[in-house]
């Protein structure tokens, strides 16, 4: 951990270097009047909107939509299967079956899914979620695009695993955009000391608007969980078509949310944007890129990171930069050399190629004081959004 003391609050960083754009955003966070104790930065950090991906911010009395992000509740789930190995041809058939059942990218289900898959009725629907509810019924059980993925992996424990990375789809974006606009309007009205250019408009937690955002944010976090859960159920169906296996209980963890927690004797809103909870003894997931290892981890409960760790390897180049600079043939060769079933086909898919990401082994070394590695997972087959 390195500590920067140039701002109002210290910035504690679990990485060797960081791009200037992300560092500027961290300085903005460290000077917020309601920020608490210090700012924590995970080793996969890179620039985002308002707050870097891989940032952890604790606040007193306010909540910041942009410090949660647009894909509210995005996260990973991982399931250990009873299989100790899987035939490649069988795996190909399973992958084809998954692709037939689970829409990816901008695709949704053609018909609404059963409401039993949606969050429980005790999650109160706010105005945005009410408006988007019918559309959400066609989105639950879908992967989405960008860095979202489904992977079949072989674990260092000898078992075959399945991992899914996805979020709240368009529902989360609609909630995020709606309340960020409200926060901008209210901050202008109250002549907030936080410059609008910092993209950190906030809502008071005890205001009508703040309470409404918290309610809808929590619904989106639950929707994202139910989305991953449904995908796992349908992936399991594909496995059962060709194998006799069972799936163990699912590990689930989110990385775009804010939650009321107690740290250093205070109840604060911990915003994790591209960072995951790593309480002492808590199971977690840290994926690499589609050509590298992922990890099942156990949190150490570090107070300095607000009991957090990274949510993945983290990008080392932007999407357009990756498409311009990476060699398609070499990236395909990397995947083929490992025998991975993959979807890298053309230049457009280079934005998610392994070369676009940081070295996950270095990321894990940098956060060795935050988590212990329990299982290393190597990719066998990858489905990308």
C-alpha positions as CSV (number, residue, x, y, z in Angstrom):
1,X,0.0,0.0,0.0
2,X,1.2,3.5,-0.9
3,X,-0.3,6.6,0.7
4,X,-0.7,10.0,-0.9
5,X,-0.9,12.9,1.6
6,X,-1.3,15.8,-0.8
7,X,-5.1,16.3,-0.3
8,X,-7.5,16.9,2.5
9,X,-7.8,13.1,3.1
10,X,-5.1,10.5,2.5
11,X,-5.4,8.3,-0.6
12,X,-4.3,4.7,0.1
13,X,-3.4,2.8,-3.1
14,X,-2.7,-0.9,-3.6
15,X,-1.0,-0.4,-6.9
16,X,2.4,0.8,-8.2
17,X,1.2,3.4,-10.7
18,X,-2.0,4.9,-11.9
19,X,-3.0,6.9,-14.9
20,X,-3.3,10.7,-14.4
21,X,-7.0,10.9,-15.2
22,X,-7.8,8.4,-12.4
23,X,-5.4,10.2,-10.0
24,X,-7.2,13.5,-10.7
25,X,-10.5,11.8,-9.8
26,X,-9.0,10.4,-6.6
27,X,-7.9,13.9,-5.6
28,X,-11.4,15.1,-6.2
29,X,-12.7,12.4,-3.9
30,X,-10.2,13.1,-1.2
31,X,-11.3,16.8,-1.1
32,X,-15.1,16.1,-0.8
33,X,-16.4,17.8,2.4
34,X,-18.3,14.6,3.4
35,X,-15.7,12.0,2.5
36,X,-14.6,10.0,5.6
37,X,-11.2,8.9,6.9
38,X,-9.4,8.2,3.6
39,X,-9.9,7.0,0.0
40,X,-9.0,3.4,-0.9
41,X,-7.8,2.4,-4.4
42,X,-7.6,-1.2,-5.5
43,X,-4.9,-2.6,-7.8
44,X,-7.2,-2.9,-10.8
45,X,-8.0,0.8,-10.8
46,X,-8.5,2.9,-13.9
47,X,-10.4,6.0,-14.8
48,X,-14.2,6.0,-14.8
49,X,-17.0,8.6,-14.7
50,X,-16.5,10.8,-11.6
51,X,-14.8,8.1,-9.6
52,X,-12.2,5.6,-10.8
53,X,-13.1,2.0,-11.3
54,X,-11.5,0.2,-8.4
55,X,-12.2,3.0,-6.0
56,X,-13.7,2.8,-2.5
57,X,-15.2,5.9,-1.0
58,X,-16.9,6.2,2.5
59,X,-19.2,9.2,3.0
60,X,-21.1,10.7,5.9
61,X,-24.8,11.7,5.3
62,X,-24.7,11.6,1.5
63,X,-24.8,9.1,-1.3
64,X,-23.4,9.7,-4.8
65,X,-25.0,7.9,-7.8
66,X,-21.9,8.3,-10.0
67,X,-19.8,6.7,-7.2
68,X,-21.9,3.6,-7.7
69,X,-22.0,3.7,-11.5
70,X,-24.6,2.9,-14.2
71,X,-24.5,-0.9,-13.9
72,X,-25.8,-1.1,-10.4
73,X,-25.2,-4.4,-8.7
74,X,-22.9,-5.7,-11.4
75,X,-20.9,-8.6,-10.0
76,X,-19.8,-12.2,-10.3
77,X,-21.1,-15.5,-9.2
78,X,-19.1,-18.8,-9.2
79,X,-20.3,-22.4,-8.8
80,X,-18.2,-25.5,-8.2
81,X,-19.5,-28.5,-10.0
82,X,-19.0,-32.2,-9.1
83,X,-17.1,-32.8,-12.4
84,X,-13.4,-33.4,-12.2
85,X,-13.0,-33.0,-15.9
86,X,-15.0,-32.5,-19.1
87,X,-14.5,-33.8,-22.7
88,X,-13.8,-30.9,-25.1
89,X,-16.5,-32.0,-27.6
90,X,-19.1,-32.2,-24.8
91,X,-18.0,-28.8,-23.6
92,X,-18.5,-27.4,-27.1
93,X,-22.1,-28.7,-27.1
94,X,-22.7,-27.2,-23.6
95,X,-21.4,-23.8,-24.9
96,X,-23.7,-24.0,-27.9
97,X,-26.6,-24.8,-25.6
98,X,-25.8,-21.9,-23.3
99,X,-25.7,-19.5,-26.3
100,X,-29.1,-20.8,-27.3
101,X,-30.6,-20.1,-23.9
102,X,-28.9,-16.9,-22.8
103,X,-29.0,-13.8,-24.9
104,X,-25.8,-11.8,-25.0
105,X,-24.8,-8.2,-25.9
106,X,-27.8,-6.0,-26.6
107,X,-30.1,-9.0,-27.1
108,X,-33.0,-9.7,-24.7
109,X,-35.5,-12.5,-24.4
110,X,-38.2,-12.3,-27.1
111,X,-40.9,-12.8,-24.5
112,X,-41.1,-11.7,-20.8
113,X,-39.8,-14.2,-18.3
114,X,-41.8,-15.5,-15.4
115,X,-42.1,-13.0,-12.5
116,X,-40.9,-15.6,-10.1
117,X,-37.4,-14.9,-11.3
118,X,-37.6,-11.2,-10.3
119,X,-36.7,-9.8,-6.8
120,X,-39.0,-10.7,-4.0
121,X,-42.1,-8.5,-3.4
122,X,-40.6,-7.1,-0.2
123,X,-38.2,-5.1,-2.4
124,X,-40.3,-2.0,-2.9
125,X,-40.5,-0.7,-6.5
126,X,-39.6,2.9,-7.0
127,X,-40.9,5.1,-9.9
128,X,-38.0,4.2,-12.3
129,X,-38.2,0.4,-11.5
130,X,-42.0,0.5,-11.9
131,X,-41.6,2.2,-15.3
132,X,-39.0,-0.3,-16.4
133,X,-40.5,-3.4,-14.9
134,X,-41.9,-4.9,-18.0
135,X,-38.7,-4.4,-20.0
136,X,-36.8,-5.9,-17.1
137,X,-38.8,-9.1,-17.5
138,X,-37.2,-9.6,-20.9
139,X,-33.7,-8.8,-19.6
140,X,-33.5,-11.1,-16.6
141,X,-31.4,-14.1,-17.4
142,X,-29.4,-12.2,-20.1
143,X,-25.6,-11.5,-20.1
144,X,-25.2,-8.1,-21.5
145,X,-22.1,-6.8,-23.3
146,X,-18.7,-5.2,-22.6
147,X,-16.7,-7.2,-20.1
148,X,-19.5,-9.5,-19.1
149,X,-18.8,-13.1,-19.5
150,X,-19.7,-16.8,-18.8
151,X,-16.7,-19.0,-18.3
152,X,-16.3,-22.8,-17.7
153,X,-13.1,-23.2,-15.7
154,X,-10.8,-25.9,-14.2
155,X,-9.9,-25.3,-10.6
156,X,-6.7,-26.0,-8.7
157,X,-9.0,-28.0,-6.4
158,X,-9.6,-30.5,-9.2
159,X,-13.1,-29.5,-10.0
160,X,-14.8,-27.8,-13.0
161,X,-16.3,-24.4,-12.1
162,X,-18.7,-22.1,-13.8
163,X,-18.4,-18.3,-13.4
164,X,-20.8,-15.5,-14.6
165,X,-20.1,-11.8,-14.6
166,X,-23.2,-9.6,-15.3
167,X,-25.3,-6.8,-13.8
168,X,-28.6,-5.1,-13.8
169,X,-28.8,-4.5,-17.5
170,X,-30.8,-1.5,-18.7
171,X,-32.7,-1.3,-15.4
172,X,-29.6,-0.2,-13.5
173,X,-28.6,2.4,-16.1
174,X,-32.1,4.0,-16.1
175,X,-32.0,4.3,-12.2
176,X,-28.4,5.6,-12.2
177,X,-29.1,8.2,-14.9
178,X,-32.4,9.3,-13.4
179,X,-31.0,10.0,-9.9
180,X,-27.7,11.5,-11.2
181,X,-29.8,14.1,-13.1
182,X,-31.8,14.8,-9.9
183,X,-28.5,15.1,-7.9
184,X,-27.1,17.6,-10.4
185,X,-30.2,19.7,-10.3
186,X,-30.3,19.7,-6.5
187,X,-26.6,20.5,-6.2
188,X,-27.0,23.5,-8.5
189,X,-29.9,24.7,-6.5
190,X,-28.0,24.4,-3.1
191,X,-24.9,26.0,-4.6
192,X,-22.8,22.9,-3.7
193,X,-19.1,23.4,-3.1
194,X,-18.4,20.3,-5.2
195,X,-17.7,21.5,-8.8
196,X,-20.1,20.1,-11.4
197,X,-17.1,19.2,-13.6
198,X,-16.1,16.6,-11.0
199,X,-19.2,14.5,-11.9
200,X,-19.8,13.8,-8.2
201,X,-23.3,15.2,-7.6
202,X,-24.7,13.8,-4.4
203,X,-28.0,13.2,-2.6
204,X,-28.6,13.7,1.1
205,X,-29.4,10.3,2.6
206,X,-32.3,11.6,4.7
207,X,-33.9,13.5,1.8
208,X,-36.8,12.2,-0.2
209,X,-34.6,11.9,-3.3
210,X,-31.8,10.2,-1.3
211,X,-34.2,7.6,0.2
212,X,-35.7,7.0,-3.3
213,X,-32.3,6.4,-4.8
214,X,-31.3,4.0,-2.1
215,X,-34.5,2.0,-2.4
216,X,-34.1,1.7,-6.2
217,X,-30.4,1.0,-6.0
218,X,-31.1,-1.9,-3.7
219,X,-33.7,-3.2,-6.0
220,X,-31.2,-3.1,-8.9
221,X,-28.6,-4.9,-6.8
222,X,-31.1,-7.7,-6.1
223,X,-32.2,-7.8,-9.7
224,X,-28.6,-8.2,-10.8
225,X,-28.2,-11.1,-8.4
226,X,-31.4,-12.7,-9.6
227,X,-30.2,-12.2,-13.2
228,X,-26.9,-14.1,-12.5
229,X,-28.8,-16.8,-10.5
230,X,-31.2,-17.5,-13.4
231,X,-28.3,-17.7,-15.8
232,X,-26.6,-20.3,-13.5
233,X,-29.8,-22.3,-13.4
234,X,-30.0,-22.4,-17.2
235,X,-26.3,-23.2,-17.5
236,X,-26.8,-26.1,-15.1
237,X,-29.6,-27.4,-17.4
238,X,-27.1,-27.4,-20.3
239,X,-24.6,-29.4,-18.2
240,X,-27.3,-31.9,-17.1
241,X,-28.1,-32.5,-20.8
242,X,-24.7,-34.0,-21.4
243,X,-23.3,-34.9,-17.9
244,X,-24.3,-36.3,-14.6
245,X,-23.2,-33.6,-12.3
246,X,-24.5,-31.3,-9.6
247,X,-23.8,-27.7,-8.8
248,X,-22.7,-26.6,-5.3
249,X,-24.2,-23.5,-3.7
250,X,-23.3,-20.3,-5.5
251,X,-20.8,-17.7,-4.4
252,X,-22.2,-14.3,-5.3
253,X,-20.5,-10.9,-4.9
254,X,-21.4,-7.4,-6.3
255,X,-19.0,-4.6,-7.2
256,X,-21.1,-1.5,-8.0
257,X,-23.1,-0.4,-5.0
258,X,-23.2,1.7,-1.9
259,X,-24.0,0.1,1.5
260,X,-24.3,1.5,5.1
261,X,-21.4,0.0,7.1
262,X,-19.6,0.7,10.3
263,X,-15.9,1.6,9.9
264,X,-13.6,3.2,12.4
265,X,-16.5,3.6,14.8
266,X,-18.8,5.5,12.4
267,X,-21.8,4.4,10.3
268,X,-20.9,5.5,6.7
269,X,-22.0,4.9,3.2
270,X,-19.3,2.8,1.6
271,X,-19.3,3.2,-2.2
272,X,-17.6,0.4,-4.1
273,X,-17.3,1.1,-7.8
274,X,-15.5,-1.8,-9.4
275,X,-14.4,-3.1,-5.9
276,X,-15.8,-5.9,-3.9
277,X,-16.4,-6.6,-0.2
278,X,-13.7,-8.6,1.5
279,X,-14.7,-8.9,5.1
280,X,-12.8,-11.2,7.3
281,X,-13.7,-14.8,6.2
282,X,-15.9,-13.6,3.4
283,X,-15.8,-15.6,0.2
284,X,-15.1,-13.6,-2.9
285,X,-14.3,-13.8,-6.6
286,X,-11.5,-12.0,-8.5
287,X,-11.6,-12.8,-12.3
288,X,-8.7,-12.2,-14.7
289,X,-9.1,-11.7,-18.4
290,X,-10.6,-14.5,-20.6
291,X,-7.1,-15.9,-21.3
292,X,-5.8,-15.9,-17.7
293,X,-6.6,-17.3,-14.3
294,X,-9.4,-16.2,-12.0
295,X,-9.5,-16.7,-8.2
296,X,-11.8,-17.7,-5.4
297,X,-10.6,-15.8,-2.4
298,X,-11.3,-15.3,1.3
299,X,-11.3,-11.8,2.7
300,X,-8.9,-10.7,5.4
301,X,-11.1,-7.7,6.6
302,X,-8.5,-5.0,6.2
303,X,-9.7,-1.8,7.8
304,X,-7.5,0.3,5.6
305,X,-9.3,-0.8,2.4
306,X,-12.7,-0.5,4.1
307,X,-12.8,-4.3,4.0
308,X,-12.6,-4.4,0.2
309,X,-10.5,-5.9,-2.6
310,X,-10.3,-5.6,-6.4
311,X,-13.1,-6.8,-8.7
312,X,-10.8,-8.2,-11.4
313,X,-7.6,-7.6,-13.3
314,X,-8.5,-4.1,-14.5
315,X,-8.0,-2.6,-17.9
316,X,-4.6,-1.4,-19.0
317,X,-5.9,0.1,-22.3
318,X,-9.2,1.5,-23.5
319,X,-11.5,-0.3,-25.8
320,X,-10.6,1.7,-28.9
321,X,-6.9,1.6,-28.0
322,X,-7.0,-2.2,-27.7
323,X,-8.7,-2.5,-31.1
324,X,-6.1,-0.2,-32.7
325,X,-2.9,-1.6,-31.1
326,X,-3.4,-5.3,-30.3
327,X,-2.5,-8.0,-32.9
328,X,-5.6,-10.1,-33.6
329,X,-3.6,-13.1,-34.8
330,X,-1.4,-13.1,-31.7
331,X,-4.4,-12.7,-29.3
332,X,-6.1,-15.7,-31.0
333,X,-2.9,-17.7,-30.8
334,X,-2.7,-17.0,-27.1
335,X,-6.2,-18.5,-26.5
336,X,-5.7,-21.4,-28.9
337,X,-2.4,-22.3,-27.3
338,X,-4.2,-22.9,-24.1
339,X,-7.0,-24.9,-25.7
340,X,-9.6,-22.4,-24.7
341,X,-12.9,-22.3,-26.5
342,X,-13.4,-18.6,-27.2
343,X,-15.2,-15.9,-29.3
344,X,-12.3,-13.8,-30.4
345,X,-12.9,-13.5,-34.1
346,X,-12.3,-10.0,-35.4
347,X,-10.8,-6.6,-34.5
348,X,-14.0,-5.6,-32.7
349,X,-13.5,-8.3,-30.1
350,X,-10.0,-7.2,-29.3
351,X,-11.4,-4.8,-26.7
352,X,-11.9,-7.8,-24.5
353,X,-8.7,-9.7,-25.5
354,X,-6.3,-10.7,-22.7
355,X,-3.8,-8.1,-23.9
356,X,-6.2,-5.3,-23.0
357,X,-6.0,-6.2,-19.3
358,X,-3.5,-5.9,-16.5
359,X,-1.5,-8.9,-15.3
360,X,-3.9,-10.6,-12.8
361,X,-1.0,-12.3,-11.0
362,X,0.5,-8.9,-10.2
363,X,-2.9,-7.6,-9.1
364,X,-3.2,-10.5,-6.7
365,X,0.3,-9.9,-5.3
366,X,-0.5,-6.2,-4.7
367,X,-3.6,-7.1,-2.7
368,X,-2.1,-10.1,-0.7
369,X,-2.9,-8.2,2.5
370,X,-6.5,-7.9,1.5
371,X,-7.4,-11.5,0.5
372,X,-6.1,-15.1,0.6
373,X,-6.3,-17.2,-2.5
374,X,-8.3,-20.4,-2.0
375,X,-8.7,-21.7,-5.6
376,X,-7.1,-20.8,-8.9
377,X,-9.3,-21.2,-11.9
378,X,-8.1,-21.6,-15.5
379,X,-10.4,-21.0,-18.4
380,X,-11.7,-23.9,-20.5
381,X,-14.4,-22.0,-22.5
382,X,-15.5,-18.4,-22.6
383,X,-18.7,-16.7,-23.8
384,X,-18.5,-13.0,-24.1
385,X,-21.1,-10.3,-24.4
